[in-house]
């Protein structure tokens, strides 16, 4: 049986980035993708540090032509706004030459990336599911596949790259996958409407805090919006509302969602649920395999870090594999530096996300955060949330400790109201269903 250089599981941003780099370097690359593209996906808000990767892949112009230019993001803390203008970076920011990013339609964005992989010479097999791993001793040497036409076959590679997203196929099969606490989930859909705020019209990402969660509103091409909320699974279960009922209620009552779109808004997609989003793999690499993107870990969407970490991790791994001698087996030790860098990113992003949720539960922390806007504080914050997760990590750690201290000092005093009360829904977002939808969320 033919041995390929690399078999990549998953054709999303991580898998396609790795495939393009490796195929361009002359390696024999096969990509196995369960779905057919284009397909719906969440994660439309991108970071400026990713633009450099677009340039390397040769897809920047195609992405620019079909996207909304994003100058930054804003968080609404009650009546206060905390802006993150990407032009307010520190002088060592990797994106100082391109202080902007994009709001994208993921079905279009992902297809641009995977089409580029095929153009580079990768063999992309859509509609193909991995059914089993193949081992030689303890080494993963390939996968058994089944196409949606019923064809079954095997693929073998010198290196297997897992880019299967939250499924995390190899870490899950090896029992290396774990949920992070507390369990949070997302509920979201697309709406047709026009923006009523100048910042939304200009392409800014907008998010609004509520108790231990948040809502988002971002503009897509052709008078459409991505609308959604993130909350704990516990709150999700405590409401008698279905996901669709809860999201519709939010759109009517949440200040950001109700006032950010015109009143003639209408939902134009199904309501989607992603359950238990926070996941991490205990190992990022093993004998014959390495995990990239969400298959390595996913923290939280509140700072739009997912796509950037997916593509950055793919770039790091692809460069390592491309440089490895073709006559030798690739050992897991090749990925030690990659693992160390990814764990550093994971820890630092987790610190910022944790500080965010501490603030969501405490108005005193919110006041502290909004007070320290401007100057040095803002430049470091913008550089970090712009995608430079390897910079300012000690600063981010201090922010988290300050938030923890103030939070403990004053307690969780923000919006102590029942999850399904009108007041909570107006200022926050309730949970969602207790029955079948909750079970579906857990399985997602």
PyMOL commands that set and color helices and strands:
alter all, ss='L'
color gray80, all
select helices_A, chain A and resi 13-24+48-57+60-65+106-120+165-167+169-173+198-201+233-238+243-253+255-260+293-295+301-303+306-323+332-360+363-371+375-385+393-410+422-427+436-443
alter helices_A, ss='H'
color red, helices_A
select strands_A, chain A and resi 3-9+29-32+68-70+72-77+80-85+101-103+123-125+128-136+139-147+152-162+177-179+184-192+205-210+213-220+224-232+266-267+272-274+279-281+285-286+289-291+297-298
alter strands_A, ss='S'
color yellow, strands_A
deselect
rebuild
show_as cartoon
